[in-house]
Amino acid sequence: MFRKFFTAVVALMFVVGGLFADEIKGVFKKFEGGKVTVEVDGKATDFKVGDAKQKVKDKEVAISELLPKWKEGQKGTFTVEKGEVTNVKKDKK
């Protein structure tokens, strides 16, 4: 009984947490000063990059260490929560 309740609570947390995140598809322009500039529909928008980490090849890597390696014009998907980038993913060519 407790397992079913716990599983339901965990599932609810994932669903509710996902409601507040926006996935933005855009073109990477630059990363400097802790902010990333993304062009969406022809308009450049800046987003703060905090201490968020993501898994890359079985390692936890800070997003602020990944973005300087991106080239200008790279298309990608940026997950933004409360104005801060929490996940990035390059689009395949």
C-alpha positions as CSV (number, residue, x, y, z in Angstrom):
1,M,0.0,0.0,0.0
2,F,2.8,2.4,1.0
3,R,4.7,1.7,-2.2
4,K,1.7,2.6,-4.4
5,F,1.2,5.8,-2.5
6,F,4.9,6.7,-2.7
7,T,5.0,6.0,-6.4
8,A,1.9,8.1,-7.0
9,V,3.5,11.0,-5.1
10,V,6.7,10.8,-7.1
11,A,4.8,10.7,-10.4
12,L,2.8,13.7,-9.4
13,M,6.0,15.7,-8.5
14,F,7.4,15.0,-12.0
15,V,4.2,16.1,-13.7
16,V,3.8,19.3,-11.6
17,G,7.4,20.1,-12.0
18,G,7.3,19.8,-15.7
19,L,4.4,22.2,-15.9
20,F,6.5,25.1,-14.9
21,A,9.4,24.5,-17.3
22,D,9.5,25.8,-20.9
23,E,11.3,24.1,-23.7
24,I,12.6,26.7,-26.1
25,K,13.9,25.7,-29.5
26,G,16.2,28.3,-30.9
27,V,19.6,29.2,-32.3
28,F,22.5,29.7,-29.9
29,K,24.2,33.1,-30.3
30,K,26.6,33.5,-27.5
31,F,27.4,32.7,-23.8
32,E,29.1,35.2,-21.6
33,G,28.8,36.6,-18.2
34,G,26.6,33.7,-16.9
35,K,24.0,34.4,-19.6
36,V,23.2,32.6,-22.8
37,T,21.7,34.5,-25.8
38,V,19.2,32.4,-27.9
39,E,17.5,33.6,-31.0
40,V,13.9,32.5,-31.2
41,D,11.7,33.5,-34.2
42,G,14.2,36.2,-35.2
43,K,14.4,37.8,-31.7
44,A,17.4,37.4,-29.4
45,T,16.6,36.6,-25.8
46,D,19.0,36.3,-22.8
47,F,18.6,33.6,-20.1
48,K,20.6,33.2,-16.9
49,V,22.6,30.1,-16.5
50,G,22.9,29.0,-12.9
51,D,24.5,26.0,-11.2
52,A,22.4,23.4,-13.0
53,K,24.1,20.2,-14.1
54,Q,23.2,17.6,-16.6
55,K,24.4,14.1,-17.4
56,V,26.9,13.8,-20.3
57,K,28.5,10.4,-21.0
58,D,27.9,9.2,-17.4
59,K,29.3,12.4,-15.8
60,E,27.5,15.4,-14.2
61,V,28.7,18.5,-16.0
62,A,27.7,22.1,-15.3
63,I,25.7,23.8,-18.1
64,S,28.1,26.8,-17.8
65,E,30.9,24.4,-18.9
66,L,29.0,23.0,-21.9
67,L,27.8,26.3,-23.5
68,P,31.2,27.8,-24.2
69,K,31.9,24.8,-26.5
70,W,28.8,25.5,-28.6
71,K,29.3,27.3,-31.9
72,E,27.3,30.4,-32.9
73,G,24.4,29.3,-35.1
74,Q,24.0,25.9,-33.4
75,K,20.3,24.9,-33.1
76,G,19.2,23.5,-29.8
77,T,16.6,23.0,-27.2
78,F,16.8,25.0,-23.9
79,T,14.8,24.1,-20.9
80,V,14.0,27.2,-18.9
81,E,12.6,27.4,-15.4
82,K,11.9,30.8,-13.8
83,G,14.1,32.5,-16.3
84,E,17.1,30.2,-15.7
85,V,18.4,27.5,-18.1
86,T,18.3,24.1,-16.5
87,N,19.0,21.8,-19.4
88,V,20.4,22.1,-22.9
89,K,20.4,19.8,-25.9
90,K,22.0,20.3,-29.3
91,D,19.8,19.5,-32.3
92,K,21.2,16.9,-34.7
93,K,22.2,18.3,-38.1
